Amino acid sequence: MNREVKHRMGRSVGVPPEWTSVLAVIAHPDDASFGLGAILDAFVFAGAKVEVLCLTHGQAWTLEGAPGDLAALRGAELASAADVLGPTRAEMADFPDGALSERGQARLVDEVIAAADTCFPDGLLVFDTAAVQGHLDHVTATSAGLRAAETLALPVLGWALSEEVAAQLNDEFGNRFTSHQDEDVDLRVTVERTRQRVASHSLQDPALPGSARWRRLELLANAKSLRWLRPAGDRAPGTAQRR
């Protein structure tokens, strides 16, 4: 994004955009709590209607000792997180976990458009592609969200890790988180993480003290970094915003 567009969109501190409806597109059920939970909560607190489209049931993740069918457990986790985060509606598609890219981008885009046609969002929320490099399902879900947004003429915000947080996590845990420099971050939204932490407790693999997930929440503190992956006002040729 060039500097002129950045200036037009504006850098914001404290509050999310004034959207009345938000569609979050994620790959796995726990992405709604660990990844986007705090910013979803911020949108709800600001009065927005939030809908989450999860493209898989997260059934490929291996959890030792997890009772019952993992896909069903993951579905229950997402529903529980939605309840904790407030007036949030969650929908789960049935694409294969770990193999989203094999199902064809067009089918995923159609799924996102169908979800948008039921909630009429002012914008989409996704994982920033740089923040999830190497996690192919996340990258594929974000790509589907961006392609759908082009058709719908909607803006897209991506949750990003700050350079400082990514570097600290990589140093402490040997992870490979990627980040953006401070000047590439468009919005820093103040968040309240209490409900995000409560939502994470319902997961089969919750963030435990001392874990990388727990440490990430500590380092992020009360702020979320977001980037405009598709600014408001961008339209694909020959399209009009759908309502």
C-alpha positions as CSV (number, residue, x, y, z in Angstrom):
1,M,0.0,0.0,0.0
2,N,1.5,3.4,-0.9
3,R,1.8,6.3,1.5
4,E,-1.0,8.3,-0.2
5,V,-3.5,5.4,0.5
6,K,-2.2,5.0,4.0
7,H,-2.8,8.7,4.7
8,R,-6.3,8.5,3.2
9,M,-7.2,5.5,5.3
10,G,-5.7,7.1,8.4
11,R,-3.8,5.6,11.3
12,S,-6.0,4.9,14.3
13,V,-5.3,4.3,17.9
14,G,-7.8,3.0,20.3
15,V,-10.9,1.9,18.4
16,P,-11.7,-0.3,15.5
17,P,-13.4,1.0,12.3
18,E,-17.0,2.1,12.6
19,W,-18.4,-1.0,11.0
20,T,-22.0,-2.1,11.9
21,S,-21.4,-5.6,10.7
22,V,-18.1,-7.7,10.5
23,L,-17.4,-11.0,8.8
24,A,-14.3,-12.8,10.1
25,V,-12.9,-15.5,7.8
26,I,-10.8,-18.1,9.6
27,A,-9.3,-21.6,8.9
28,H,-9.7,-23.3,12.3
29,P,-12.0,-23.0,15.3
30,D,-9.4,-21.8,17.8
31,D,-8.5,-18.9,15.4
32,A,-11.6,-17.2,16.7
33,S,-10.3,-17.1,20.3
34,F,-6.5,-17.2,20.2
35,G,-6.0,-15.2,17.0
36,L,-8.9,-12.8,16.5
37,G,-10.8,-13.1,19.9
38,A,-9.8,-9.7,21.3
39,I,-10.5,-7.7,18.1
40,L,-13.8,-9.5,17.7
41,D,-14.6,-8.5,21.2
42,A,-13.6,-4.9,20.5
43,F,-16.0,-4.8,17.5
44,V,-18.8,-6.2,19.6
45,F,-18.2,-3.7,22.4
46,A,-18.4,-0.9,19.7
47,G,-21.8,-2.2,18.7
48,A,-21.0,-4.2,15.6
49,K,-22.7,-7.4,14.7
50,V,-20.0,-10.1,14.2
51,E,-20.2,-13.3,12.2
52,V,-17.4,-15.8,12.1
53,L,-17.0,-18.2,9.1
54,C,-14.7,-21.1,10.0
55,L,-13.7,-23.0,6.9
56,T,-12.8,-26.3,8.6
57,H,-13.7,-28.2,11.8
58,G,-10.0,-28.4,12.8
59,Q,-10.2,-32.1,12.8
60,A,-6.6,-32.7,11.6
61,W,-5.1,-31.4,14.8
62,T,-3.9,-34.2,17.1
63,L,-4.7,-34.0,20.8
64,E,-3.7,-36.8,23.1
65,G,-6.5,-37.9,25.4
66,A,-9.2,-35.7,23.8
67,P,-12.5,-37.6,24.4
68,G,-14.9,-38.2,21.5
69,D,-14.9,-37.0,17.9
70,L,-12.4,-34.1,17.5
71,A,-14.4,-32.4,14.8
72,A,-17.4,-32.3,17.1
73,L,-15.3,-31.0,20.0
74,R,-13.8,-28.3,17.8
75,G,-17.3,-27.2,16.8
76,A,-18.3,-27.0,20.4
77,E,-15.2,-24.9,21.1
78,L,-16.2,-22.4,18.4
79,A,-19.7,-22.1,19.7
80,S,-18.5,-21.6,23.2
81,A,-16.1,-18.9,22.2
82,A,-18.8,-17.1,20.3
83,D,-21.0,-17.2,23.4
84,V,-18.2,-15.7,25.5
85,L,-17.3,-13.0,23.0
86,G,-20.9,-11.7,23.0
87,P,-23.4,-11.3,20.1
88,T,-21.2,-13.3,17.8
89,R,-22.6,-15.8,15.3
90,A,-20.4,-18.7,14.2
91,E,-20.7,-20.8,11.1
92,M,-18.5,-23.8,10.2
93,A,-17.9,-25.0,6.6
94,D,-16.9,-28.6,6.0
95,F,-13.7,-28.2,4.1
96,P,-10.8,-30.5,5.0
97,D,-8.4,-29.3,7.7
98,G,-4.8,-29.2,6.5
99,A,-5.9,-29.4,2.8
100,L,-7.8,-26.2,2.2
101,S,-5.7,-25.3,-0.8
102,E,-6.6,-28.6,-2.5
103,R,-10.3,-27.8,-2.7
104,G,-10.0,-25.0,-5.2
105,Q,-10.0,-21.2,-4.5
106,A,-13.3,-20.7,-6.3
107,R,-15.3,-23.0,-3.9
108,L,-13.8,-21.2,-0.8
109,V,-14.6,-17.8,-2.3
110,D,-18.2,-18.9,-3.0
111,E,-18.4,-20.0,0.7
112,V,-17.3,-16.5,1.9
113,I,-19.6,-14.7,-0.5
114,A,-22.5,-16.9,0.7
115,A,-21.8,-16.0,4.3
116,A,-21.5,-12.3,3.5
117,D,-24.9,-12.4,1.7
118,T,-26.5,-13.4,5.0
119,C,-24.9,-10.8,7.3
120,F,-24.1,-7.9,4.9
121,P,-20.8,-6.9,6.4
122,D,-19.2,-3.5,6.2
123,G,-15.8,-5.3,6.0
124,L,-13.9,-8.5,6.4
125,L,-11.4,-9.5,9.1
126,V,-8.7,-12.1,8.4
127,F,-5.2,-13.2,9.5
128,D,-2.5,-11.0,7.9
129,T,-0.8,-13.2,5.3
130,A,2.7,-12.3,6.6
131,A,1.8,-13.2,10.2
132,V,0.8,-16.8,9.3
133,Q,3.5,-17.6,6.7
134,G,4.0,-21.3,6.6
135,H,0.5,-22.1,7.8
136,L,-1.0,-23.0,4.5
137,D,-4.6,-23.2,5.7
138,H,-4.4,-19.7,7.2
139,V,-2.9,-18.3,4.0
140,T,-5.6,-20.0,1.9
141,A,-8.4,-18.7,4.1
142,T,-7.1,-15.2,3.9
143,S,-6.7,-15.4,0.2
144,A,-10.3,-16.6,-0.1
145,G,-11.5,-13.6,2.0
146,L,-9.5,-11.2,-0.2
147,R,-10.9,-12.7,-3.4
148,A,-14.5,-12.5,-2.1
149,A,-14.0,-9.0,-0.9
150,E,-13.0,-8.0,-4.4
151,T,-16.3,-9.3,-5.7
152,L,-18.2,-7.7,-2.9
153,A,-16.3,-4.4,-3.1
154,L,-15.6,-4.6,0.7
155,P,-12.5,-3.6,2.7
156,V,-10.4,-6.2,4.5
157,L,-8.5,-5.8,7.7
158,G,-5.7,-8.3,8.6
159,W,-4.5,-9.0,12.1
160,A,-0.8,-8.7,12.2
161,L,2.0,-9.3,14.7
162,S,4.2,-6.4,15.6
163,E,7.9,-6.6,14.9
164,E,8.8,-6.5,18.6
165,V,6.3,-9.3,19.6
166,A,7.3,-11.6,16.8
167,A,11.0,-11.2,17.5
168,Q,10.5,-11.9,21.2
169,L,8.4,-15.0,20.6
170,N,10.9,-16.3,18.0
171,D,13.8,-15.7,20.5
172,E,12.1,-17.4,23.5
173,F,10.4,-20.3,21.8
174,G,12.3,-20.8,18.5
175,N,9.2,-20.1,16.5
176,R,9.1,-18.6,13.0
177,F,6.6,-15.8,13.4
178,T,6.8,-13.1,10.7
179,S,5.8,-9.5,11.3
180,H,5.6,-6.1,9.8
181,Q,7.6,-3.0,10.7
182,D,5.8,-0.4,12.8
183,E,5.3,1.9,9.8
184,D,3.4,-0.8,8.0
185,V,0.8,-1.1,10.7
186,D,-2.3,0.9,9.9
187,L,-4.4,0.6,13.1
188,R,-3.5,-0.2,16.7
189,V,-6.7,-1.0,18.5
190,T,-7.0,-1.0,22.3
191,V,-8.5,-4.3,23.4
192,E,-9.7,-6.0,26.6
193,R,-8.4,-9.5,26.8
194,T,-10.5,-10.9,29.7
195,R,-13.2,-12.4,27.5
196,Q,-10.5,-13.7,25.0
197,R,-8.8,-15.6,27.9
198,V,-12.1,-17.0,29.1
199,A,-13.0,-18.1,25.5
200,S,-9.6,-19.9,25.2
201,H,-10.4,-21.9,28.4
202,S,-13.0,-24.0,26.4
203,L,-10.4,-25.2,24.0
204,Q,-9.1,-28.8,24.1
205,D,-5.5,-27.3,24.0
206,P,-5.8,-24.1,26.0
207,A,-3.0,-21.6,26.5
208,L,-1.2,-22.7,29.6
209,P,1.1,-20.4,31.6
210,G,4.6,-20.7,30.2
211,S,3.4,-21.8,26.7
212,A,4.0,-19.8,23.5
213,R,0.3,-19.1,23.2
214,W,0.2,-17.7,26.8
215,R,3.3,-15.7,26.3
216,R,1.9,-14.2,23.0
217,L,-1.1,-12.9,24.9
218,E,1.2,-11.4,27.6
219,L,3.3,-9.6,25.0
220,L,0.4,-8.3,23.0
221,A,-1.0,-6.8,26.2
222,N,-4.0,-4.5,25.5
223,A,-3.3,-3.8,21.8
224,K,-4.0,-5.3,18.5
225,S,-2.1,-4.4,15.3
226,L,-4.1,-4.4,12.1
227,R,-3.3,-3.6,8.4
228,W,-5.5,-2.7,5.5
229,L,-5.1,-5.6,3.1
230,R,-7.9,-4.1,1.0
231,P,-8.7,-0.5,1.7
232,A,-12.3,0.8,1.7
233,G,-13.3,2.2,-1.7
234,D,-11.3,-0.3,-3.8
235,R,-13.6,-1.9,-6.4
236,A,-12.9,-4.6,-8.9
237,P,-13.6,-3.4,-12.5
238,G,-17.3,-3.6,-13.3
239,T,-18.5,-4.5,-9.8
240,A,-20.8,-2.7,-7.3
241,Q,-21.0,-3.2,-3.6
242,R,-23.6,-5.8,-2.8
243,R,-26.4,-5.2,-0.2
